[in-house]
Amino acid sequence: MDAIEAALLRGDADYFTRKIPARPLTQFKELLKAEKGNTLAVAKRLGISRRQVERYLAGKAKTPRPQLRAALVREVTKVWQPRVKQAARKRAAASGGITVETRARFGYTAPVGTTDDPRERRLTVHLPPAYAERLFDAQQQGLGDQALRDIVAEGLQEIYFKDGGTRAGGLEVEMTDVRYFDVSF
């Protein structure tokens, strides 16, 4: 999973009113409910066979291997408490915005005579609701990590590097080599 999408899922988890189920059988049942009873769709989400999903649901298989365990937690987190997640995202996109914390390499396209060498920075910046809305919409549409990264880079460019339009008029920022990324809203 890509860094920004994983961070958005962690941000969603901060708003859960109940913990996700711990037992594999309950996790399989939650995924089955989310997929409206389609065991093939559950199998595709987890990267296993349909028959294996059926074995877990029937109670014939009980202890998933670590890779499957991680996939179960990741996928259940995606579908757990959708209305709670939607409300939190709606608040962030309407009025609160998001806070981004990252350690990444930032490169610049700037006027002649200024430095454009990329360098690693650790930033914690609050982005306004418009960027939160764009980020959530892009994730909802299934756009890849690069599209999400471009939205975040544009937000950091406008808010941090250009200081809301008061300096560095021709500066364009590119974010690469993301070592760490976290988001809260």
KEKE-3310 file (N, C-alpha, C; in steps of 0.2 Angstrom, whole numbers, plus 5000, padded with zeros to 4 digits):
npx = (5004:5002:5011:5004:4990:4990:4992:4981:4971:4975:4973:4959:4956:4958:4946:4937:4924:4923:4934:4942:4937:4945:4946:4949:4938:4928:4932:4933:4919:4915:4921:4914:4901:4903:4906:4894:4890:4898:4910:4920:4924:4929:4940:4948:4951:4959:4969:4969:4962:4945:4940:4948:4943:4930:4933:4938:4927:4918:4924:4934:4947:4957:4968:4976:4990:5004:5005:4992:4985:4989:4984:4970:4967:4971:4961:4949:4950:4948:4934:4928:4916:4910:4901:4906:4919:4916:4909:4919:4929:4921:4919:4933:4935:4926:4928:4938:4951:4967:4981:4997:5011:5027:5042:5052:5059:5061:5060:5063:5057:5062:5065:5079:5095:5092:5092:5089:5091:5086:5081:5081:5067:5059:5042:5028:5013:4998:4985:4973:4954:4951:4961:4961:4948:4951:4961:4954:4944:4952:4957:4946:4942:4951:4963:4981:4996:5004:4996:4990:5001:5005:4994:4996:5009:5006:4998:5007:5017:5009:5005:5016:5029:5027:5021:5007:5005:5013:5026:5040:5035:5036:5039:5039:5035:5041:5038:5047:5054:5047:5049:5043:5026:5012:4995:4983:4966)
npy = (4994:5011:5025:5038:5034:5024:5032:5040:5030:5027:5039:5039:5029:5035:5041:5030:5023:5011:4997:4988:4972:4958:4944:4933:4926:4935:4946:4941:4940:4953:4958:4951:4956:4969:4967:4962:4949:4942:4931:4929:4942:4946:4937:4942:4954:4951:4943:4929:4912:4909:4898:4896:4907:4903:4892:4898:4905:4894:4889:4879:4883:4892:4900:4913:4915:4926:4936:4936:4939:4952:4958:4956:4964:4977:4978:4977:4988:4997:4996:4997:5005:5015:5026:5034:5037:5044:5055:5061:5064:5073:5084:5088:5091:5102:5111:5110:5105:5097:5090:5088:5078:5075:5067:5070:5071:5087:5095:5109:5120:5135:5153:5159:5159:5155:5142:5126:5113:5097:5093:5084:5086:5089:5091:5099:5103:5112:5110:5118:5116:5114:5107:5095:5090:5088:5078:5068:5065:5061:5049:5042:5040:5031:5035:5034:5033:5043:5053:5057:5061:5072:5081:5084:5089:5101:5108:5109:5117:5129:5133:5132:5134:5145:5153:5156:5164:5175:5175:5169:5168:5161:5148:5131:5115:5099:5083:5070:5053:5049:5047:5046:5048:5056:5059:5069:5073)
npz = (5000:4997:5003:5006:5005:5015:5026:5026:5029:5042:5048:5047:5056:5068:5072:5074:5084:5090:5092:5078:5074:5082:5080:5067:5060:5063:5056:5043:5041:5042:5031:5021:5023:5019:5006:5001:5003:4993:4991:4982:4979:4991:4992:4982:4987:4998:4992:4991:4988:4983:4989:5000:5008:5010:5018:5030:5034:5036:5047:5047:5044:5055:5060:5052:5041:5044:5034:5028:5039:5041:5029:5031:5042:5037:5026:5033:5040:5030:5028:5040:5050:5041:5041:5051:5047:5036:5041:5048:5038:5030:5039:5039:5026:5024:5034:5044:5038:5035:5044:5039:5041:5036:5030:5017:5001:4993:4978:4967:4955:4950:4948:4938:4945:4958:4970:4965:4970:4975:4992:5007:5018:5034:5037:5045:5042:5041:5031:5021:5020:5007:5000:5008:5004:4990:4991:4998:4988:4977:4982:4984:4971:4967:4962:4960:4970:4966:4961:4973:4980:4972:4974:4988:4987:4980:4989:5000:4993:4991:5004:5013:5006:4998:5006:5007:4996:4997:4995:4984:4970:4957:4960:4959:4967:4969:4976:4982:4985:4998:5014:5026:5031:5037:5042:5050:5054)
capx = (5000:5006:5012:4999:4984:4990:4991:4974:4968:4977:4969:4952:4956:4958:4939:4933:4921:4925:4940:4940:4937:4952:4946:4949:4932:4924:4935:4930:4912:4914:4922:4909:4896:4905:4905:4887:4890:4902:4916:4925:4927:4933:4946:4952:4954:4965:4974:4969:4957:4938:4939:4951:4939:4925:4936:4938:4920:4915:4927:4939:4953:4956:4973:4979:4997:5005:5003:4985:4983:4990:4979:4963:4967:4971:4955:4943:4950:4945:4927:4925:4912:4910:4898:4910:4924:4913:4908:4926:4931:4917:4921:4939:4934:4921:4930:4944:4957:4971:4988:5002:5018:5031:5049:5052:5064:5058:5064:5060:5058:5062:5069:5086:5099:5090:5094:5083:5093:5081:5084:5076:5064:5053:5038:5022:5009:4991:4982:4966:4949:4950:4966:4958:4943:4954:4964:4949:4941:4956:4958:4939:4942:4956:4969:4987:5000:5007:4991:4989:5007:5004:4990:5000:5015:5004:4996:5013:5019:5006:5005:5023:5034:5025:5018:5000:5006:5017:5033:5042:5030:5037:5041:5035:5038:5040:5039:5049:5057:5044:5052:5038:5020:5006:4990:4977:4961)
capy = (5000:5017:5029:5042:5030:5021:5037:5042:5025:5028:5045:5037:5025:5039:5042:5025:5023:5004:4994:4983:4965:4955:4937:4932:4924:4941:4950:4939:4941:4960:4959:4948:4960:4975:4965:4960:4941:4940:4928:4930:4949:4946:4933:4946:4959:4948:4940:4922:4909:4909:4892:4898:4912:4899:4888:4902:4906:4888:4887:4874:4886:4897:4904:4915:4916:4933:4940:4936:4943:4959:4960:4956:4971:4982:4978:4978:4995:5001:4996:4998:5011:5020:5033:5038:5040:5049:5061:5065:5067:5078:5089:5090:5095:5107:5117:5109:5104:5092:5092:5083:5077:5071:5068:5068:5076:5092:5098:5115:5124:5142:5157:5158:5162:5153:5135:5121:5106:5094:5091:5081:5091:5086:5096:5098:5109:5112:5112:5120:5111:5113:5102:5089:5088:5086:5072:5063:5064:5057:5043:5039:5038:5026:5037:5031:5037:5049:5059:5060:5065:5079:5086:5086:5094:5107:5111:5112:5123:5135:5135:5132:5137:5151:5156:5158:5168:5181:5175:5164:5168:5156:5142:5124:5110:5092:5079:5063:5050:5050:5042:5046:5052:5055:5064:5069:5078)
capz = (5000:4996:5010:5008:5006:5022:5031:5026:5033:5049:5050:5048:5062:5074:5073:5076:5090:5092:5089:5073:5077:5082:5078:5060:5058:5063:5051:5037:5041:5041:5024:5017:5023:5015:4999:5000:5002:4987:4993:4977:4980:4998:4991:4978:4991:5002:4988:4992:4984:4986:4993:5007:5011:5013:5024:5036:5036:5039:5054:5045:5045:5060:5061:5046:5042:5046:5028:5027:5045:5040:5024:5035:5046:5032:5022:5037:5042:5025:5027:5046:5052:5035:5042:5056:5043:5031:5044:5050:5032:5028:5043:5037:5019:5025:5039:5048:5034:5037:5046:5036:5043:5031:5028:5010:4997:4989:4973:4965:4949:4952:4943:4937:4951:4964:4971:4964:4971:4980:4998:5012:5024:5038:5038:5048:5039:5041:5024:5021:5018:4999:4999:5011:4999:4984:4993:4999:4982:4973:4985:4983:4964:4966:4959:4963:4975:4962:4961:4980:4981:4968:4978:4994:4985:4978:4995:5003:4989:4992:5011:5016:5002:4995:5012:5005:4990:4999:4992:4979:4965:4952:4963:4959:4971:4968:4982:4980:4991:5004:5019:5031:5029:5042:5042:5054:5052)
cpx = (5004:5006:5006:4992:4984:4989:4984:4969:4969:4973:4962:4951:4956:4951:4935:4930:4922:4931:4938:4941:4944:4952:4945:4942:4927:4926:4933:4923:4911:4916:4917:4903:4897:4904:4899:4887:4894:4909:4922:4929:4931:4940:4951:4955:4960:4970:4975:4963:4950:4937:4942:4946:4933:4927:4936:4931:4916:4918:4932:4946:4952:4962:4977:4986:4998:5003:4996:4982:4983:4985:4972:4963:4967:4964:4949:4944:4947:4937:4924:4922:4913:4907:4902:4916:4922:4912:4914:4929:4927:4918:4928:4939:4930:4924:4936:4951:4961:4978:4992:5008:5022:5038:5050:5057:5060:5062:5060:5061:5057:5066:5076:5090:5097:5092:5088:5086:5088:5085:5079:5074:5059:5049:5031:5018:5002:4988:4975:4961:4949:4955:4964:4953:4946:4957:4959:4945:4945:4957:4951:4939:4947:4962:4975:4990:5003:5002:4990:4995:5007:5000:4993:5005:5012:5001:5002:5017:5016:5006:5011:5028:5033:5022:5011:5000:5010:5024:5034:5037:5030:5039:5036:5038:5036:5042:5041:5052:5054:5046:5046:5032:5014:5001:4985:4972:4955)
cpy = (5006:5021:5034:5039:5027:5026:5040:5037:5026:5034:5044:5033:5029:5041:5036:5025:5016:5002:4989:4977:4962:4948:4937:4930:4931:4946:4948:4940:4949:4962:4957:4952:4966:4973:4961:4952:4938:4937:4929:4937:4949:4942:4938:4952:4957:4944:4932:4919:4910:4903:4893:4902:4907:4894:4892:4903:4900:4886:4882:4877:4891:4902:4906:4916:4924:4938:4941:4940:4950:4962:4960:4963:4977:4983:4979:4985:4999:5001:4997:5005:5016:5026:5037:5041:5045:5056:5065:5068:5073:5085:5092:5094:5101:5113:5116:5108:5098:5094:5086:5084:5073:5072:5065:5073:5080:5095:5104:5117:5131:5146:5156:5162:5160:5145:5131:5114:5103:5092:5088:5086:5087:5092:5094:5104:5107:5114:5113:5115:5109:5107:5095:5086:5085:5079:5067:5060:5059:5050:5039:5036:5033:5028:5035:5036:5043:5055:5062:5064:5072:5084:5088:5091:5101:5111:5113:5117:5129:5138:5136:5136:5144:5156:5160:5164:5175:5181:5169:5163:5162:5149:5136:5119:5103:5088:5072:5060:5051:5044:5041:5050:5050:5060:5064:5075:5078)
cpz = (5000:5002:5011:5009:5013:5027:5032:5030:5040:5052:5051:5055:5068:5076:5075:5083:5094:5088:5083:5076:5077:5080:5070:5057:5058:5058:5044:5036:5039:5033:5019:5017:5019:5007:4997:4999:4996:4990:4988:4978:4986:4996:4987:4982:4996:4998:4989:4988:4987:4991:5000:5011:5014:5018:5030:5038:5039:5046:5053:5046:5050:5061:5054:5047:5042:5040:5027:5033:5044:5034:5027:5038:5042:5028:5027:5040:5037:5025:5034:5048:5047:5037:5047:5052:5038:5035:5046:5043:5029:5032:5041:5030:5019:5029:5042:5044:5037:5039:5043:5039:5039:5032:5021:5007:4993:4984:4970:4958:4950:4947:4943:4943:4958:4964:4969:4966:4976:4986:5002:5017:5028:5040:5041:5046:5039:5034:5025:5019:5011:4997:5002:5006:4993:4985:4994:4992:4977:4976:4983:4975:4962:4962:4963:4967:4972:4962:4968:4982:4978:4972:4984:4993:4984:4984:4999:5000:4991:4999:5014:5012:5000:5000:5010:5000:4991:4997:4987:4974:4960:4954:4962:4962:4969:4974:4980:4986:4997:5009:5025:5029:5034:5041:5047:5052:5057)
residu = (MET:ASP:ALA:ILE:GLU:ALA:ALA:LEU:LEU:ARG:GLY:ASP:ALA:ASP:TYR:PHE:THR:ARG:LYS:ILE:PRO:ALA:ARG:PRO:LEU:THR:GLN:PHE:LYS:GLU:LEU:LEU:LYS:ALA:GLU:LYS:GLY:ASN:THR:LEU:ALA:VAL:ALA:LYS:ARG:LEU:GLY:ILE:SER:ARG:ARG:GLN:VAL:GLU:ARG:TYR:LEU:ALA:GLY:LYS:ALA:LYS:THR:PRO:ARG:PRO:GLN:LEU:ARG:ALA:ALA:LEU:VAL:ARG:GLU:VAL:THR:LYS:VAL:TRP:GLN:PRO:ARG:VAL:LYS:GLN:ALA:ALA:ARG:LYS:ARG:ALA:ALA:ALA:SER:GLY:GLY:ILE:THR:VAL:GLU:THR:ARG:ALA:ARG:PHE:GLY:TYR:THR:ALA:PRO:VAL:GLY:THR:THR:ASP:ASP:PRO:ARG:GLU:ARG:ARG:LEU:THR:VAL:HIS:LEU:PRO:PRO:ALA:TYR:ALA:GLU:ARG:LEU:PHE:ASP:ALA:GLN:GLN:GLN:GLY:LEU:GLY:ASP:GLN:ALA:LEU:ARG:ASP:ILE:VAL:ALA:GLU:GLY:LEU:GLN:GLU:ILE:TYR:PHE:LYS:ASP:GLY:GLY:THR:ARG:ALA:GLY:GLY:LEU:GLU:VAL:GLU:MET:THR:ASP:VAL:ARG:TYR:PHE:ASP:VAL:SER:PHE)
# end
